[in-house]
Amino acid sequence: MMQSAHPKEAGSPVVHRIEGPLTIYTVAEEHRRLLALFPSGAALRLELEAVTECDGAGLQLLCSLQRSAAKAGRTVSWGLLPACVLHSARLAGLPDAFFRDSPAAVP
């Protein structure tokens, strides 16, 4: 499940919340949802604290989003990160700096 809120003020980010598993079984649908947000041109804030599971496919989606946003001149910031996302990132060898804008992880 996801929720998106478009900016109320110019310059405010689009906030997108991902809930539940972010795995090989769910990333295709989540990818479609994220693509739909790109035409807005606004910065994107991803709220992940409700993610319950994250595997390599979920992590790949987050990395791809970050890369695509950078190419488009847009920024992505991160909300609270659950332990499952941080654990997957560490297993994959992703540097801590990738989530540098994120507050402390949630259990």
Secondary structure, 3 states (H helix, E strand, C coil): CEEEECCCCCCCCEEEEEEEEECCCCHHHHHHHHHHHHHHCCCEEEEEEEEEEECHHHHHHHHHHHHHHHHCCCCEEECCCEHHHHHHHHHCCCCHHHHCCCCCCEC
